[in-house]
Amino acid sequence: MILVRNRPYAENTLLELRLGAAGGIPNNEDESRLAETRASVDGHVYYRQQQAFGRQNRFEVYVGRDGAYVSLTEGDPKVDKGYTRLELFGRQWGNYIREGFYQGNDFVPVGLYESRDWRVRLSLASKFSGSIRAEGMAYYGKNAFKPYSRTNPAFTLPKDYSVYGIETIVEDNTLQLDRQTGLPYQGYILAAWFQIERTTSDDVFGLTGRLSSLPDQVIRGGGHLEWYFPYTNTGTFILTADVGLSPDGDRVVMYEPTKPLGQWWGDGMFEFRFLLGDIFTITPGVRVQFSRIFDQFAAAAEDKIFFGGQLRVRANLLDQAAFELEYSFLTNESRRPVGLDRDSIGQHRMWFGVIVRL
């Protein structure tokens, strides 16, 4: 929602509940490096309504393991040439910063701390030819940090600070949904973003030998791609990719572990989704990641490439409910955190639970 602005849904009004458990397992347990087996509850609640409050607009609310989001879009992006969007979003629980470096494929943490943030953002959007839309945005927010059980007492934490900036997102969206499953089966979403941000922080933070302050201004950019190729009546190839670029010194973003760590990064998956009978949807796939990250002494950057695979099995129990099981392996230990109370790393990830749409 923060990046993909106009994802299509089969229903104008939707309540989605995704409730389950997530687990992470390392190849070798090593608590000093955060490599430990962890399990936690996981899921989200998402509500979307067209023509909310009796007007031509769209109202969205999301609360999940990865944060909270609420927005009001004035106008209909499907048909209107121009529309506005007001958003409030943030991460107030279970969000960690994971500074460190790699020795081979082993991740060695250096600075570990918890992060909380929020943003309020106002955007003006315009529809161009065909399926292309662009949004110009201004935003303001706060970043806050605190230690937790794994934080080195010698690590100097950054003080809370404000951020403000401007951002542009250009999106080309031709996705088509399957009427039976409600899943995308043809078309693509291509989104590119560019951001200029200023901060009020001038504090030096980190460990001795890795001390630095945040730049007064940073310029970031990135992109997202989802491409669906129908192969048979029941099978679809899926290509997804994300890329990002941060400037030197942008530590809080560079070491945010919901993506590959580093100054430059890329994350791509190629999957094949097919129906098995009237109940099961099977989606195997392969994955590759790229990361340019600083070495042990924070003096030079090195390039890392990681490989993996995943399998997703979905059983459509009812029209409104499905059971889903996911397993993935990635040679990159530094993956999205599992637990809410402390951070952990590991090559193996699992999720199982139910998805209900009303």
C-alpha positions as CSV (number, residue, x, y, z in Angstrom):
1,M,0.0,0.0,0.0
2,I,2.9,2.4,0.7
3,L,4.5,1.6,-2.6
4,V,1.9,-0.2,-4.8
5,R,-0.8,2.5,-4.9
6,N,-3.7,1.0,-6.8
7,R,-3.7,-2.8,-6.4
8,P,-6.9,-4.2,-7.9
9,Y,-9.3,-6.3,-5.8
10,A,-12.3,-8.3,-6.8
11,E,-14.5,-6.7,-4.1
12,N,-15.3,-3.0,-3.6
13,T,-15.7,-3.7,0.2
14,L,-13.3,-6.2,1.7
15,L,-12.4,-7.4,5.2
16,E,-9.4,-9.7,5.1
17,L,-8.1,-11.6,8.1
18,R,-4.7,-13.4,7.9
19,L,-4.1,-15.3,11.2
20,G,-1.4,-17.8,11.8
21,A,2.1,-18.5,13.1
22,A,5.6,-17.8,11.7
23,G,8.8,-19.7,12.4
24,G,12.5,-19.2,11.7
25,I,15.2,-21.9,11.9
26,P,19.0,-21.3,11.3
27,N,21.3,-24.0,9.8
28,N,23.4,-23.7,12.9
29,E,22.3,-22.3,16.3
30,D,24.5,-19.4,17.5
31,E,22.7,-17.1,20.0
32,S,25.6,-14.7,19.9
33,R,24.8,-14.0,16.2
34,L,21.0,-14.0,16.7
35,A,20.9,-17.4,14.9
36,E,18.3,-19.2,16.9
37,T,15.0,-21.0,16.4
38,R,12.0,-18.7,16.9
39,A,8.3,-18.9,16.5
40,S,5.6,-16.2,16.9
41,V,2.0,-15.4,16.1
42,D,1.7,-13.6,12.8
43,G,-0.9,-12.1,10.6
44,H,-2.9,-9.0,9.7
45,V,-6.3,-7.4,9.4
46,Y,-7.1,-5.4,6.3
47,Y,-10.3,-3.4,5.6
48,R,-11.1,-1.6,2.4
49,Q,-14.3,0.2,1.4
50,Q,-15.1,2.1,-1.8
51,Q,-17.4,5.1,-1.5
52,A,-16.8,5.4,2.2
53,F,-18.7,8.0,4.2
54,G,-21.1,8.4,1.3
55,R,-18.6,10.0,-1.1
56,Q,-16.6,9.0,-4.1
57,N,-13.5,7.9,-2.2
58,R,-11.7,4.9,-0.8
59,F,-10.9,4.1,2.8
60,E,-8.3,1.6,3.9
61,V,-7.1,0.3,7.2
62,Y,-4.3,-2.3,7.8
63,V,-2.9,-3.6,11.1
64,G,-0.4,-6.4,11.1
65,R,2.9,-7.8,12.3
66,D,4.8,-5.3,10.1
67,G,2.9,-2.1,11.2
68,A,-0.3,-0.1,10.8
69,Y,-1.7,2.0,7.9
70,V,-4.8,4.1,7.3
71,S,-5.6,6.1,4.3
72,L,-8.4,8.1,2.6
73,T,-8.3,8.5,-1.2
74,E,-10.5,11.3,-2.5
75,G,-11.6,10.3,-6.0
76,D,-11.5,7.1,-8.0
77,P,-8.1,6.2,-9.4
78,K,-9.8,3.8,-11.9
79,V,-11.6,6.6,-13.7
80,D,-10.6,10.0,-12.4
81,K,-7.7,11.9,-14.0
82,G,-6.7,13.4,-10.7
83,Y,-7.2,12.4,-7.1
84,T,-5.7,13.0,-3.6
85,R,-4.6,10.7,-0.9
86,L,-4.0,11.3,2.9
87,E,-2.1,8.6,4.8
88,L,-0.9,7.8,8.3
89,F,1.3,4.8,8.8
90,G,4.0,3.5,11.0
91,R,5.7,0.7,12.8
92,Q,5.3,0.7,16.6
93,W,6.1,-3.0,17.5
94,G,8.6,-5.6,16.7
95,N,10.6,-3.4,14.3
96,Y,14.4,-3.8,14.6
97,I,17.6,-2.3,13.1
98,R,20.2,-4.9,12.4
99,E,23.7,-3.4,11.8
100,G,26.5,-5.8,10.9
101,F,28.5,-7.4,8.2
102,Y,29.1,-10.8,6.5
103,Q,31.9,-13.3,7.0
104,G,31.2,-15.6,4.0
105,N,27.4,-16.3,4.4
106,D,27.5,-15.8,8.2
107,F,26.0,-12.6,9.3
108,V,27.8,-10.9,12.3
109,P,25.7,-8.4,14.1
110,V,27.4,-5.2,15.4
111,G,24.6,-2.8,16.4
112,L,21.1,-4.1,17.4
113,Y,18.3,-1.9,18.6
114,E,14.5,-1.4,18.3
115,S,13.0,1.2,16.1
116,R,9.6,2.9,16.1
117,D,8.4,5.3,13.4
118,W,5.3,7.0,12.0
119,R,4.6,9.2,8.9
120,V,1.8,11.4,7.7
121,R,1.7,11.8,4.0
122,L,-0.4,13.9,1.6
123,S,-0.2,13.1,-2.2
124,L,-1.6,14.6,-5.3
125,A,-2.0,12.1,-8.2
126,S,-2.6,12.3,-11.9
127,K,-3.6,9.6,-14.4
128,F,-1.6,9.7,-17.7
129,S,-2.1,7.8,-20.8
130,G,-3.4,4.3,-20.5
131,S,-2.6,2.6,-17.2
132,I,0.2,5.0,-16.0
133,R,-0.4,7.1,-12.8
134,A,2.0,9.4,-10.9
135,E,1.8,10.8,-7.4
136,G,3.7,13.6,-5.9
137,M,3.8,13.6,-2.1
138,A,5.0,15.6,1.0
139,Y,5.4,13.9,4.3
140,Y,6.5,14.4,7.9
141,G,7.3,11.9,10.6
142,K,9.3,10.8,13.7
143,N,11.9,8.1,14.2
144,A,12.5,6.7,17.8
145,F,14.9,4.1,19.1
146,K,15.4,2.1,22.2
147,P,17.6,-0.8,23.4
148,Y,16.4,-4.3,24.0
149,S,17.9,-7.5,25.4
150,R,20.4,-8.0,22.6
151,T,21.6,-4.4,22.4
152,N,25.3,-4.0,23.3
153,P,25.6,-1.6,26.3
154,A,28.6,0.1,24.6
155,F,26.4,0.9,21.5
156,T,25.4,4.6,21.5
157,L,21.8,4.8,20.3
158,P,20.6,7.6,18.1
159,K,18.3,10.0,19.8
160,D,14.7,10.5,18.5
161,Y,14.5,12.9,15.5
162,S,12.0,14.2,13.0
163,V,12.0,13.6,9.2
164,Y,10.3,15.5,6.4
165,G,10.5,15.3,2.6
166,I,9.0,14.9,-0.8
167,E,8.5,11.7,-2.8
168,T,7.3,10.7,-6.3
169,I,5.8,7.3,-7.3
170,V,5.1,6.4,-10.9
171,E,3.0,3.3,-11.4
172,D,2.0,1.3,-14.5
173,N,-0.7,-1.2,-13.6
174,T,-2.4,-3.7,-16.0
175,L,-3.2,-6.5,-13.6
176,Q,-6.2,-8.7,-14.3
177,L,-7.8,-10.9,-11.7
178,D,-9.1,-14.5,-12.0
179,R,-12.9,-14.5,-11.4
180,Q,-12.8,-17.9,-9.7
181,T,-9.9,-17.4,-7.3
182,G,-9.6,-13.6,-7.1
183,L,-5.8,-13.9,-7.7
184,P,-3.9,-12.0,-10.4
185,Y,-3.3,-14.1,-13.5
186,Q,-2.3,-11.7,-16.2
187,G,-0.6,-8.3,-16.6
188,Y,1.9,-6.4,-14.4
189,I,2.5,-3.8,-11.8
190,L,5.6,-1.7,-12.3
191,A,6.3,1.1,-9.7
192,A,9.3,3.3,-9.3
193,W,9.9,5.8,-6.5
194,F,12.2,8.7,-5.7
195,Q,12.5,10.4,-2.3
196,I,14.3,13.4,-0.9
197,E,14.4,13.4,2.9
198,R,15.8,15.8,5.5
199,T,16.4,14.9,9.1
200,T,16.8,16.9,12.3
201,S,19.4,14.5,13.8
202,D,23.0,15.6,14.3
203,D,24.0,13.0,16.9
204,V,26.9,10.5,16.5
205,F,25.9,6.9,17.2
206,G,27.3,3.4,17.0
207,L,30.3,1.6,18.4
208,T,33.8,2.9,18.7
209,G,35.3,2.5,15.2
210,R,31.9,2.6,13.5
211,L,30.6,6.0,14.8
212,S,28.8,8.2,12.4
213,S,26.0,10.7,12.2
214,L,23.1,10.7,9.7
215,P,23.3,13.0,6.7
216,D,21.3,16.2,6.9
217,Q,19.7,15.2,3.6
218,V,19.4,11.8,1.8
219,I,18.2,10.9,-1.7
220,R,16.7,7.4,-2.1
221,G,15.1,5.5,-4.9
222,G,13.8,2.1,-5.8
223,G,11.3,0.0,-7.7
224,H,8.8,-2.9,-7.6
225,L,7.7,-5.3,-10.3
226,E,5.0,-8.0,-10.4
227,W,4.5,-9.7,-13.7
228,Y,2.0,-12.5,-14.4
229,F,2.2,-14.8,-17.5
230,P,-0.7,-17.2,-18.0
231,Y,0.7,-20.5,-19.3
232,T,-2.3,-22.8,-19.2
233,N,-5.9,-22.5,-18.0
234,T,-4.8,-23.4,-14.5
235,G,-1.1,-22.3,-14.5
236,T,0.6,-18.9,-14.3
237,F,4.2,-17.9,-14.2
238,I,5.0,-15.0,-11.7
239,L,8.0,-12.8,-11.7
240,T,8.5,-10.3,-8.8
241,A,11.4,-8.0,-8.1
242,D,12.3,-5.2,-5.8
243,V,15.3,-2.9,-5.8
244,G,16.5,-0.1,-3.6
245,L,19.3,2.4,-3.3
246,S,20.4,4.5,-0.3
247,P,23.3,6.9,0.0
248,D,26.4,6.3,2.1
249,G,25.6,7.1,5.8
250,D,21.9,6.3,5.6
251,R,22.3,3.7,8.4
252,V,18.7,3.4,9.7
253,V,17.4,2.5,6.2
254,M,20.5,0.5,5.1
255,Y,20.2,-1.9,8.0
256,E,16.4,-2.3,8.1
257,P,16.0,-6.1,7.9
258,T,12.6,-6.4,6.2
259,K,14.7,-6.2,3.0
260,P,18.3,-7.3,2.1
261,L,20.7,-5.2,4.2
262,G,23.0,-2.8,2.4
263,Q,23.4,0.4,0.4
264,W,22.2,-1.2,-2.9
265,W,20.0,-4.3,-2.9
266,G,17.8,-6.4,-5.1
267,D,15.4,-9.2,-4.4
268,G,13.8,-11.3,-7.1
269,M,11.5,-14.4,-7.3
270,F,10.3,-16.5,-10.2
271,E,7.3,-18.8,-9.4
272,F,4.8,-21.0,-11.1
273,R,1.3,-21.1,-9.6
274,F,-1.1,-23.9,-10.6
275,L,-4.4,-25.2,-9.5
276,L,-4.7,-28.8,-8.3
277,G,-8.3,-29.8,-8.5
278,D,-10.9,-27.4,-7.2
279,I,-9.3,-26.9,-3.8
280,F,-5.5,-26.6,-3.9
281,T,-3.3,-23.9,-5.3
282,I,0.4,-24.9,-5.4
283,T,3.2,-22.3,-6.0
284,P,6.8,-23.4,-6.1
285,G,9.6,-20.9,-6.9
286,V,13.2,-19.8,-6.8
287,R,14.7,-16.7,-5.4
288,V,17.9,-14.6,-5.7
289,Q,19.1,-11.6,-3.7
290,F,21.9,-9.0,-4.2
291,S,23.3,-6.8,-1.5
292,R,26.1,-4.2,-1.4
293,I,27.0,-3.9,2.3
294,F,30.0,-2.5,4.2
295,D,32.7,-4.8,5.6
296,Q,33.7,-5.4,9.2
297,F,35.5,-2.0,9.4
298,A,32.8,0.0,7.6
299,A,35.5,1.1,5.2
300,A,34.8,-0.7,2.0
301,A,31.7,-2.2,0.5
302,E,31.4,-5.8,-0.7
303,D,28.8,-7.4,-3.0
304,K,26.9,-10.5,-1.8
305,I,24.6,-12.8,-3.8
306,F,22.2,-15.2,-2.1
307,F,20.0,-18.0,-3.5
308,G,16.9,-19.8,-2.3
309,G,13.6,-21.3,-3.0
310,Q,10.1,-21.5,-1.6
311,L,6.8,-23.5,-1.7
312,R,3.3,-22.2,-1.0
313,V,0.3,-24.5,-0.7
314,R,-3.2,-23.0,-0.4
315,A,-6.4,-25.0,0.3
316,N,-9.6,-23.1,-0.5
317,L,-11.8,-24.5,2.1
318,L,-14.8,-22.2,1.5
319,D,-15.6,-19.3,-0.8
320,Q,-14.4,-17.0,2.0
321,A,-11.7,-19.0,3.7
322,A,-8.5,-20.7,2.9
323,F,-5.7,-22.5,4.7
324,E,-2.1,-21.6,3.7
325,L,1.3,-23.2,4.3
326,E,4.5,-21.6,3.3
327,Y,8.1,-22.7,3.5
328,S,11.2,-20.9,2.1
329,F,15.0,-21.3,2.3
330,L,17.5,-18.6,1.5
331,T,21.3,-18.6,2.0
332,N,21.0,-15.1,3.4
333,E,20.6,-15.5,7.2
334,S,19.5,-11.9,7.6
335,R,15.8,-12.2,6.8
336,R,12.6,-10.5,8.1
337,P,12.3,-10.8,11.9
338,V,10.0,-13.4,13.3
339,G,9.4,-12.6,17.0
340,L,7.9,-9.4,18.4
341,D,10.1,-9.4,21.6
342,R,13.5,-9.7,20.0
343,D,15.3,-10.1,16.7
344,S,16.6,-13.3,15.2
345,I,18.2,-14.6,11.9
346,G,18.0,-17.9,10.0
347,Q,17.9,-19.4,6.6
348,H,14.6,-21.3,7.0
349,R,11.2,-19.6,7.3
350,M,7.7,-21.1,7.7
351,W,4.2,-19.7,8.0
352,F,0.9,-21.5,8.4
353,G,-2.6,-20.2,9.1
354,V,-5.9,-19.2,7.7
355,I,-7.0,-16.4,5.4
356,V,-10.6,-15.2,5.6
357,R,-12.2,-12.7,3.3
358,L,-15.6,-11.3,4.0
